Amino acid sequence: MKKVAVFASGTGSNAKNIIEHFNGRNSSIAKVELVVCNKENAGVLQHAANAGVESVVITKQQLNDELFMLELMQKHQIDFIVLAGFLLLIPKFLAEKYHRNIINIHPALLPKYGGKGMYGSFVHQAVWENREKETGITIHFVNEKYDEGDIIFQAKAAIENNDTPTIIAKKVQQLEHQYFVSEIEKLLIKK
C-alpha cells in the first residue's frame, strides 16, 4: 500500500475527496498519511482533522530546508505526493527525490495559463478575459518549475459566451472532482 502526502494551501475540497476515497473505504492501493499545509487557518487542516489524518503547517523556509522536508517525508514513509491547491514552488531536492511521484492539478489546459501567479481565480479571470472557447484541468507530474512537468491527463469544458469567471471556476472544479481521484488511483496502481 502506497503512503500519500497531500500538500494544500486552501479550503481543501480536492484534498477532502482524496482522503475520503483512499482512507474511507479500506483501500488496498493507498492511504493518505499526512497533509502538509503552508497556512495556519486553511480549511484543509479541518478536513484532515475530521478524517484523523495527521497534518503539519510548514513555512516557506521549512519547505526549502532539505533536511527538514526529507525527514518529514521519511517519518511518515511517504511514497507519493499530491499537490491539491498548494501554492508554493516545490524545491528541486524534493522534485528529484520524488521524481514522477509528485503530481499536481492545475485549473487550466496547460501549457496555457500556467506558471508563477497563475492559480485559482487568476487563471479563470485570464481565461475569461482572453475569450477562450474552452477551459479545463491538467494533471501533471511536478518538477522544480511551476506547471512544467509532463502532462498526465487533461479534461475540457466548453465556455459559453455569457459565462463569468465564477461560472468558469465552477466548471473547472466539477472536472477536478470528477477526475482527480480516479487519475491518482490509476497512477498508484501502476507504481
Secondary structure, 3 states (H helix, E strand, C coil): CEEEEEEECCCCHHHHHHHHHHHCCCCCCEEEEEEEECCCCCHHHHHHHHHCCEEEECCHHHHCCHHHHHHHHHHCCCCEEEECCCCCCCCHHHHHHCCCCEEEEECCCCCCCCCCCCCHHHHHHHHHHCCCCEEEEEEEECCCCCCCCCEEEEEEEECCCCCCHHHHHHHHHHHHHHHHHHHHHHHHHHC
